[in-house]
């Protein structure tokens, strides 16, 4: 931490004690230009929404894996082509979202720029989170509907399998 404090003072990004205070987990920083303090969101305060998003993504991956196994098992009815492409897109999207959410939960979102308003920064972070959560929720609804159809599909002997 002392090296970080010296490096921060050397670069002119603030005084050494301020950088050391930030690294120690303080939530208030004195800005050298204004002389006033403003709250900086700590990474601990922003962990729970990212963990929920990672859980939603993990559930989507589990549902997609269930459907993939059900659709590729011997004797299973081949799903429609749009469902085949959809499941692959959902697996890719849920994987990327889960990795990003876990990284953001562990490391926290990037700090706001020095000239940026804290209110705008918080709106951006929550907006990004809500867009990802809405996408995962939409995917989850579609996956549950496909699972429901798959679980309740009854094949009548002699009937067309796609009915």
N, C-alpha and C positions, 0 to 999 in steps of 0.2 A: 504494500500500500504506500510505503514511503516513496518507492520508485515511481508509482503512478502520480503521487502528489508532486514530486519534482518534475516529472514529464509534463504534467498539466500546467505547472507554473512556467516551465520553459517555453511551451507553445503559445502562451498568452491566452489560453482558453479560460482563465480564471486563476485564482490563487491556489496554492498547494493545499492548504487546509480545507478549502471548499471541495476539491476533488476527492480528498481522503474522506471527508464527511459524507460525500455522495456514495463512495464505495462501501462505507460502513453501514449503509442502509438508511441514512437520514432521508426524511421526506421533504425537507425544506432546504432550499439553496439560495444563497444571496447572489443576485446577478450583479456583476461588476459594473454594468453600464447604468442601471437604474437605481441601485442602492436599496431596492426593496426586495422582499422575499416572496416567492410564489411557490405553491405546492407542486411537487413533481410526483406523478403517480408511481408508487412503488410496484415492483413486479409481483409482490405477494398479493396485492389488492386485485390484480388483474388475472390471477391464475384460474379461478373457478370457472369463468365462462369458457376458457379454452379447454379445460378438462371436460366440460359438458359436451363441447363440440367434438372432441376426440372420441368420447363415448358414443355419440350419435354416429360418427363415421365408422367406428368399430362395429356397431350394430348393423349398419348398412352393409359392411363387408361380410358379416356373418350371414345376413339374409341373401346376399348375392351368391355366396358360396353354397348355401343350401339349394338355391334355385339352379345353380350351375350343376351341382351333383344330381339333382332330381331330373334335369333335362338331358344329362349325358348318360344316365344309367341305362342298362340294356332294357329294351322294350318300352322306353319312354316315348311319348309323343314329341315329335320335333316341334319346338316353338316357332312362332312366326319370325321372319327375318328381322323385323324391327325390334322384337324382344331380344333376339340374339345380340344385335348391335347395342341395344340399350343396356343389357347386363354388362357388356364389356366397358361401355362408357361409364356406367355407375361404379364399377370396380376401380377404374382409373381415377375417377373424380374423388371417390371416398378415400382411396389410398393417399392421394396428394393432400387432401384436406386433413386427414388424420396425422400425417407427418408434420404438416405446417402447424396444426393445433398443438401437437406435443412439443414442438420446438418453441412455440410462443408461450406455452405454459411453463416450460423450463427456463428459458432465457428472458421471457417478457418481450413486449413489443418494443420497437426502437424508441429512443427518447425523442421528444419533440425538438424541433429546431429552436435555436435561441430566439429567433425573431417571430416564431409562430405563437399564436394565441393558444393557451392551454385548452380552452373550451373547444376550439376547432380541432385540436389534436384528439381530444377525447371523442368528439363526434366522428372523426375519421376511423378511429380504432373500433368503436362500437358499430359503426356502419359496416365496416369490413366484416366484423364478427357476425352481424345480423344477416348480411348477404350470404355468407357461407352457411350459417345455420338454416336459413330459408331454403337454400339449395339442397342441403342434406335432408331436411324435412320433406321436401317435395319428392326426392328420390325414395325416401323411406315409405311414403304413402304408396308410390307406384310399386315398390318391391313387395309391400304387404298385400297389395291387390293381386299381383302375380302369384304370390304364395297362396293366397286364399283360393284362387282359381286352380292352381296346381293341386292343392290338397283336396278339393272337392270335385275334381274331374273324375267322372265315372265312365269307364269304357264299356259299352254294350257290345256283346259279341255280334259280329257282322255289321256293326255300324261304322260309319266313317270316323277315323280317329280324331279328326280336327273339329268335330262337332261338339 
